[in-house]
């Protein structure tokens, strides 16, 4: 019997598996999952053991083939010095105010990885490796420099300066990319088998020309420098850039339901794996058992390698819908469906 870990990692490499893989590179935590485990936000963002216990439920309660403990978008921003509102059980953390102006030189603290928000995540990855590492894939997460730019400068200041001061933006991105490299390498050392690289470069905030000018080379460099398989997560309609993303060498793309599955597979080609694509609002939150069964089949037949939610799951969604989606996907045989791909 092939273990979930191997199924997940083989699926990331588009190798044959005995059944479809399931899982997510982004948060699968819901309030009802917190209640089930007895660990809640915001403590789970800043306590390594609680973080690991909640993440483990992605496998033990939901049945996904991976676990991923970095639920918030603020861990490395907080470690960089950004003031963070850690939220509540029903509210995800947010960055309170920008740390820099666009002309400032960003300084990565020497002790970045020892600072609490990074340290607890590394501790959680180590615990997950210890508890479940034989059985399931342990996935870490780093933010790409585009997202970190929002956190350092504020979204408006950052985006305005992609037009007003592109050189300053490029300088900032070059520094911020090193945060992803350092934190990512430390996560692999702590026990991560693979990493999510999350970069919020959706079309409405990053035009195809801006992706080309600011990000393509950086994503290609990160694919090379991060020492494990990497899944890039970008929300929204990414159909205009999937053909470029496949040229970065990143192993897998975690896509949003705004891109129809067949379109995503066509654009991704044969080499790049696809994860996700299941609508949070329509399917994870509101799906009937029949809808979830149909969704699993559509995704597998459409060429999605790892079935799961498109992005961080809304906190008020029922986690049992993810469990059902995973069960339905896993019940579909792998081999004959894969021949059609
Ligand atoms: Zn997303």
Boltz pocket constraint, residues with backbone or C-beta under 6 A from the ligand:
constraints:
  - pocket:
      binder: B
      contacts: [[A, 26], [A, 233], [A, 234], [A, 235], [A, 310], [A, 311], [A, 312]]
      max_distance: 6.0
